[in-house]
Amino acid sequence: MAKVGSSSVTDELGVIDVAAITGLCGQIAALRAAGHRVLLVSSGAVSAGVRAFGLSARPTDLPTLQALSAAGQSRLMRVYDDVLGAHGLVAAQVLLVAYDFVNRTQYLHARQTLARLLELGAVPVINENDAIADDEIRYGDNDRLAALVAHLVGADVLVLLTDTPGLFTADPRADASASLIEEVLASDAELDAAVGGTGSNRGSGGMASKLAAARIASWSGVRAVIAAADRPGVLADAAADVKGVGTVFRPHDRRLSARKLWIAFAVGSSGRVDVDAGAQRALVERGSSLLAAGVTGMRGSFAAGDAVEVAGPDGRVFAKGLVLVGHEVLAAVAGRRTAELPDPTQGLVVHADDLVTVPA
């Protein structure tokens, strides 16, 4: 499975780079001929929409971005249809939203559709459904989407294509001594210091989002590779696990479910809940739900259903979950046992099914 960003399939004006897509699809065709099944997550719809409407710059407001994606997606797919068709392959558009991974029924439907497309010999070309995605729950970039899809289909490898050869020890644009990190553990906290911010102004991702995506893949048992889109034969080399193809993230021993992957990595936090040592032990060691009795404080404003970080007495965030009560209710019940509350249902702050200890 591969993911390619806007900067790799469009130019600075938002014009779809047919030559780049032709090269990428040629690699996909070669992998198919070698017996591999291939899925592609492709950005570029918004950039193509900017070009289609003749705008001078990429807007920042959500309604306009959604409108641009609607116009650009069809233009992007037309190129994939033509180029893959020249290889005798059928391109199949699949647009997903966060709900498809949170709701069990939608999750199974998405997996079934993708599995059947692969059985039929198609090449699924996947993108976030930006035209309808809710700003509060949307992924924000296709790197995380690609990692969640890799988990969904049980991919062997996820190749995150970018404009650099991989992850470096420092920003190579600012530090001449920076060197390529060929293989790492996804749990290495020092990696965060080695990545920069967002990438080009044509996309919403960057090396930080690719690192997060690689971690999602690793925690779901999928080998991930961050590599240069313009490297000759990059997909075949990544599939064959060729040394030096890019930065490789090996699958982690611990596996997280799709829902907990989404909670841990894909949804943003709206606040923080502090808990005592007893509650921390119960969450980490026994996988318990978080009760109001163990809450010692909170930060931020959040509503029921929002994601919050959970920190222990030392201030270190060790878990993340979806709260069942808003911050105002939690402020009133924090530290109180369920039996002491007028409404016992307010004593359950985060259900165990909606809480994940943050992978470290």
C-alpha positions in Angstrom: 0.0 0.0 0.0 1.3 3.5 -0.9 0.4 7.1 0.0 1.4 10.0 -2.2 1.0 13.7 -1.2 -0.1 16.7 -3.1 3.4 18.0 -3.6 4.3 14.8 -5.4 1.3 14.8 -7.8 0.7 18.5 -8.5 3.0 21.4 -9.3 3.3 24.7 -7.4 0.3 26.1 -9.3 -1.9 23.1 -8.5 -1.6 21.6 -12.0 -1.8 17.8 -11.9 1.6 16.4 -12.7 0.7 13.7 -15.3 4.4 12.7 -15.6 4.7 12.0 -11.9 1.4 10.0 -11.8 2.5 8.1 -14.9 5.7 7.1 -13.2 3.9 6.1 -10.0 1.3 4.1 -11.9 4.0 2.3 -13.8 5.5 1.1 -10.5 2.0 0.0 -9.4 1.5 -1.9 -12.6 4.9 -3.6 -12.2 4.0 -4.7 -8.7 0.6 -6.0 -9.9 2.4 -8.0 -12.6 4.6 -9.5 -9.9 1.5 -10.7 -8.1 1.1 -8.0 -5.5 -2.2 -6.3 -4.6 -1.8 -2.5 -4.4 -3.9 0.2 -2.8 -3.0 3.9 -3.3 -4.0 6.8 -1.0 -3.6 10.0 -3.1 -3.8 13.6 -2.1 -4.1 16.4 -4.6 -7.8 17.1 -4.9 -7.7 20.5 -3.2 -4.7 21.6 -5.1 -6.3 20.5 -8.4 -9.4 22.4 -7.3 -7.4 25.6 -6.7 -6.1 25.3 -10.3 -9.6 24.5 -11.7 -11.0 27.7 -10.3 -8.0 29.8 -11.2 -7.3 30.9 -7.6 -4.0 32.5 -6.9 -3.5 30.8 -3.5 -4.8 27.9 -1.5 -7.6 29.2 0.8 -7.7 28.3 4.5 -11.5 28.3 5.3 -13.1 24.8 5.5 -16.2 25.5 3.2 -13.9 26.7 0.4 -11.5 23.8 0.8 -14.4 21.3 0.7 -15.7 22.9 -2.5 -12.3 22.9 -4.1 -11.8 19.2 -3.2 -15.1 18.4 -4.9 -13.9 20.0 -8.1 -10.4 18.7 -7.9 -11.2 15.1 -7.1 -12.8 14.3 -10.4 -9.9 15.9 -12.3 -7.4 13.9 -10.2 -9.3 10.6 -10.8 -9.5 11.2 -14.5 -5.7 11.1 -14.7 -5.5 8.0 -12.6 -8.2 6.4 -14.8 -6.4 7.2 -18.0 -2.9 6.2 -16.8 -3.8 3.0 -15.0 -6.1 2.1 -17.9 -3.1 2.3 -20.2 -1.7 -0.6 -18.2 -4.9 -2.6 -18.4 -5.8 -1.8 -14.8 -9.1 -0.4 -13.4 -8.8 2.6 -11.0 -11.6 2.5 -8.3 -12.2 5.7 -6.3 -12.9 5.2 -2.6 -13.6 8.3 -0.4 -13.6 7.8 3.3 -14.3 9.8 6.5 -13.4 9.3 10.1 -16.8 7.8 10.9 -15.9 4.8 8.6 -13.3 3.8 11.2 -15.2 4.6 14.4 -18.6 3.0 13.5 -18.2 -0.8 13.5 -20.8 -1.3 10.7 -19.1 1.3 8.5 -15.7 -0.2 9.2 -16.8 -3.6 8.1 -18.5 -2.2 5.0 -15.3 -0.3 4.0 -13.2 -3.4 4.5 -15.6 -5.5 2.5 -15.6 -3.1 -0.4 -11.8 -2.7 -0.5 -11.4 -6.5 -0.3 -13.8 -7.1 -3.2 -12.1 -4.4 -5.3 -8.8 -6.2 -4.8 -10.4 -9.5 -5.7 -11.7 -8.0 -8.9 -8.2 -6.8 -9.8 -8.8 -3.1 -9.3 -6.4 -0.5 -7.9 -8.3 1.4 -5.1 -7.4 5.1 -5.2 -8.4 6.4 -1.8 -8.8 9.9 -0.5 -10.5 11.5 2.5 -13.9 12.7 1.5 -13.0 16.3 2.1 -16.2 17.6 0.5 -18.2 16.3 3.5 -15.7 15.7 6.2 -16.5 17.4 9.5 -13.7 19.7 10.7 -14.0 18.4 14.2 -13.3 14.7 13.3 -11.5 14.8 10.0 -8.0 13.4 9.8 -6.4 16.6 8.6 -4.0 14.8 6.4 -3.9 11.6 4.3 -0.9 10.1 6.1 -3.0 9.0 9.1 -5.8 8.0 6.8 -3.3 5.7 4.9 -2.2 4.1 8.1 -5.7 3.4 9.2 -6.5 1.9 5.9 -3.4 -0.2 6.0 -4.7 -1.6 9.3 -8.2 -2.0 7.8 -7.0 -4.2 4.9 -4.1 -5.9 6.8 -1.5 -4.6 4.5 2.0 -6.1 4.6 3.7 -2.7 4.1 2.7 1.0 4.0 5.0 3.3 1.8 4.6 7.0 2.7 6.0 8.8 -0.3 7.4 12.3 0.2 9.8 14.8 -1.2 12.8 13.6 1.0 14.5 10.2 1.2 13.1 9.6 4.7 13.5 10.7 8.2 16.7 12.5 9.1 18.5 13.1 12.4 17.8 16.8 11.9 16.2 19.1 9.2 18.6 18.6 6.2 17.5 22.0 4.9 19.0 23.7 7.9 21.7 21.2 9.1 24.3 19.9 6.6 25.3 17.2 9.0 21.8 15.6 9.1 21.9 11.9 8.1 19.2 9.5 7.0 17.7 7.3 9.8 17.3 3.9 8.0 15.5 2.0 10.7 13.9 3.0 13.9 11.5 1.9 16.6 8.2 3.7 16.3 8.2 4.2 20.1 11.4 6.2 20.0 10.4 9.5 21.6 13.5 11.3 20.4 12.2 11.1 16.8 9.8 13.9 17.5 12.7 16.3 17.8 14.0 15.3 14.4 10.9 16.2 12.4 9.8 19.6 11.2 6.3 21.1 10.8 4.0 20.9 7.8 5.3 20.3 4.3 4.6 22.4 1.3 1.7 24.8 1.1 -0.1 22.5 -1.2 -0.7 19.9 1.4 -1.7 19.6 5.1 0.8 16.9 6.1 4.5 17.0 6.7 7.2 14.8 8.3 5.5 15.0 11.7 2.3 13.6 10.2 4.3 10.8 8.4 6.0 9.9 11.7 2.5 9.7 13.4 1.3 7.6 10.5 4.3 5.3 10.6 3.6 4.8 14.3 -0.1 4.0 13.7 1.1 1.4 11.1 3.6 -0.1 13.5 1.1 -0.4 16.3 -1.3 -2.2 14.0 1.4 -4.7 12.9 2.2 -3.1 9.5 5.7 -2.4 8.4 6.0 1.3 7.3 8.5 3.0 5.1 9.0 6.8 4.6 10.7 7.2 1.3 11.2 9.7 -1.6 8.5 9.6 -4.3 11.1 10.3 -7.0 13.4 7.4 -6.1 13.4 5.0 -9.1 11.6 1.7 -8.2 10.8 2.9 -4.7 7.6 0.8 -4.4 9.3 -2.4 -5.4 12.2 -1.8 -3.2 10.0 -1.0 -0.2 7.9 -4.1 -0.9 11.1 -6.2 -1.0 12.4 -4.5 2.2 15.6 -3.3 0.4 18.0 -1.7 2.8 18.4 2.0 2.4 15.1 2.5 0.5 14.1 5.0 3.2 13.2 5.1 6.9 11.7 1.8 8.0 9.4 1.3 11.0 9.1 -2.4 12.0 5.8 -3.7 13.3 5.4 -3.4 17.0 4.8 -6.5 19.2 1.7 -4.8 20.8 -1.3 -4.4 18.5 -4.1 -1.9 18.9 -7.6 -2.2 17.5 -8.8 0.2 14.8 -10.9 2.2 17.2 -8.1 2.6 19.7 -5.7 3.5 16.9 -8.1 6.2 15.9 -8.4 7.5 19.5 -4.7 7.4 20.2 -3.4 8.9 17.0 -6.1 10.4 14.7 -8.4 12.5 16.8 -7.2 15.7 18.4 -7.4 16.3 22.2 -9.7 18.9 23.5 -8.3 18.9 27.0 -6.5 17.0 29.8 -7.7 15.1 32.8 -5.4 14.6 35.8 -5.7 11.5 37.9 -4.2 10.1 41.1 -1.8 7.2 41.3 -4.5 4.6 42.1 -6.5 5.5 39.0 -3.3 5.4 36.9 -2.5 1.9 38.0 -6.1 0.8 37.4 -6.0 2.1 33.8 -2.5 0.9 32.9 -2.4 -2.5 34.8 -6.0 -3.6 34.7 -7.4 -1.8 31.7 -10.2 -0.3 33.8 -12.5 2.6 33.0 -11.7 6.0 34.4 -14.0 7.0 37.3 -14.7 10.4 38.7 -13.2 9.3 42.1 -9.7 9.1 40.6 -9.8 12.5 38.9 -7.8 15.3 40.6 -8.1 18.1 38.1 -8.5 19.0 34.5 -7.5 21.5 31.8 -9.3 22.9 28.8 -13.0 22.9 27.8 -14.5 19.7 26.4 -17.9 18.2 25.8 -19.1 14.6 26.1 -17.6 12.6 23.2 -14.5 14.7 22.9 -11.0 13.2 23.2 -8.9 14.1 26.2 -5.4 13.3 27.4 -5.0 11.6 30.8 -2.0 12.5 33.0 -0.7 11.0 36.2 0.5 12.6 39.4 3.8 13.4 37.7 2.1 15.4 34.9 3.1 12.9 32.3 0.3 12.0 29.7 -0.1 8.2 29.7 -3.5 7.7 28.2 -6.1 9.2 25.9 -9.8 8.6 25.7 -13.3 9.8 24.8 -15.1 11.4 27.8 -18.7 10.7 28.6 -19.1 14.0 30.5 -18.3 17.6 29.7 -15.8 19.6 31.7 -18.5 21.4 33.7 -20.0 18.1 34.9 -16.5 16.7 35.6 -15.5 19.7 37.7 -18.6 19.0 39.9 -18.0 15.3 40.3 -14.2 15.0 40.3 -12.8 13.1 43.3 -16.2 11.8 44.4 -17.2 8.2 44.5 -20.1 7.0 42.3 -22.2 6.2 45.3 -22.0 9.8 46.5 -23.3 11.3 43.2 -27.0 12.3 42.7 -26.7 10.8 39.2 -24.5 7.7 39.3 -24.0 7.8 35.5 -21.8 10.9 35.9 -19.3 8.8 37.8 -18.1 7.1 34.6 -15.7 9.6 32.9 -14.1 7.4 30.2 -15.2 3.8 29.4 -12.5 1.3 29.0 -13.5 0.6 25.4 -12.9 4.3 24.6 -9.6 4.6 26.4 -6.1 3.6 25.3 -2.8 3.9 27.2 -0.6 6.0 24.9 2.0 3.8 23.2 5.5 4.7 24.4 
